[in-house]
Amino acid sequence: MEPEFDAVVIGAGFAGLYMLHRLRKLGMRAVVLEQGDGVGGTWYWNRYPGARCDSESYYYCYSFSKELEQEWTWTERYPSHPEIRAYLEHVTDRFGLREDIRFGVRVTGAGFDEDTRTWTVDSTSGELRCRFLITAVGCLSTANVPDIPGLDSFDGRWFHTGRWPHEGVDVRGRRVGIVGTGSTGIQAIPVVAEQAAHLTVFQRTANYSIPARNGPLAAAESDAYKRDYAEIREVQANSTNGHPFVVSTQSALEPEPAERERIYADAWERGGLRFRAAFSDVLADADANETASDFIRDRIREVVDDPETAEKLVPTDHGFATKRPPIDTHYFETYNRDDVELVDVRATPIEEIVPEGVRTSDGVYELDDIVFATGFDALTGPLLGLNLTGSDGTSLRELWTYGPRTYLGLGIHGFPNLFTITGPFSPSVLTNMPTSIEQHVDWIARCLEHLRAQGVDRIEAERSAEIAWAEHTQEAADATLLPRASSSWYLGANVPGKPKVFMPYAGGFARYTRTCDEVATDGYRGFVLT
Ligand code: N01
């Protein structure tokens, strides 16, 4: 008996929406299950103060529709979280997707049945069956709340930035503590400092950050982007990271120090993630990286008035951009305020949470609100949370006890007819996400079309292909400085007990795309089609 759906997609963020659109175009019966009450995925949940994208708006968007590109106009250089949601709402209605999305439905488990070659998906609204299961659950959607003793005893309120209350949080007149200084903390800290009576920042690892230089997008700029989209998309497609900027071909060690300083200063003035493209080898050569790291360290010392605070904020245990680099609006300047205090919790660790606040080895910090900007169980967390069971009854959790294994980040041996959009071992978080998402969705759509044309209804990654891909992924990471940052969430180091495996594919977006295309052209080499 045919299942009721050809495909079930889990998640209605950038990935799920575009996947649904493509499935519809293929004439497939498809449904999206979304646990939130609206579209947006990551952007549905991350509504903390200051949340906006670090990619620039003109390319943090879909490219599949030329009409959409022309009709939507962004208002700022970096899109704020409400504007991204408004864009995705627009896309949902523009392409008539809403009727096939079931909101407020959480997937609680799914298993593959070999006899019928179908997936049975269990959810909070019941069970359904489908031929293909497609995860569009994002890479950074499972909140990581640290297991600090005593949290239940806290008399005040506490929040995780990735599950921010939709009605907002009024911190006026309150003593707030923020734990974490990653991209999220660095965005939230200056905004919360403006509003709260007092802010205490609990920092474990000092971080590099580049000024975002956000501002309104003038009509002339928007018009120019719209005119140049064909060229912009071409640059993205041929890039290492899906961003439309070209990485310099010059080594950071080539120019005289004064000239190198001038190049960094220009990049600092332009702001944003493209700072790391100032030289070719910032992420490949430790000495080159040190020049960028030193430049930023000097800027921190220049901006922060109190030398002791400045030294606490200067990163020394990893090189610039070996962890995901944040960008900011007045982050370091915030520490010049009298009502902001920095606590180095590596020197004086958090021991427990008490009714009055946070107790470190140095004493109690009295607080009314605690904000955990402590990140995510990245990449594997959202997939493991689905409780998937493969063809022989093995759970994904068991299979990945020692870390993830995938083929191209798209398929998993033992889990036939499952596609994982931006899964582990694909470029995902090292790239501009919508670019990687579109590439995966297009590849999956092409694959499904191929299966139909061949009259087959089962596809499974080969174990040998998975092993070879894991080796290649490790080699690609080892060719960069990225695995050297031992506290990085790329490695899973932020979640206690998580296996340390470098999870994103660091070999470059263009190279990865070529590999995926070759695999398809070779009749889906490394997959078994039956
Ligand atoms: O999370 P993080 P994030 N005690 O893991 C600290 C994307 N993003 O939400 O570095 C004390 O980077 C932890 O310390 P350490 C982006 O890809 C995008 O900030 O592990 N501290 C770190 O300082 C980003 O990289 C955008 O030593 C603890 C912080 O909490 C990714 O999301 C905006 C702790 C967590 O930093 C994740 O960023 C925001 C503990 N027990 C995020 N546990 C845009 O593009 C953790 N920490 C808009």
Residues whose N, C-alpha, C, O or C-beta is under 5 A from the ligand:
A	BS01	N01	R52 C53 D54 S55 L140 P146 V179 G180 T181 G182 S183 T184 G185 F202 R204 T205 R324 A373 T374 G375 F376 S487 W489 N494
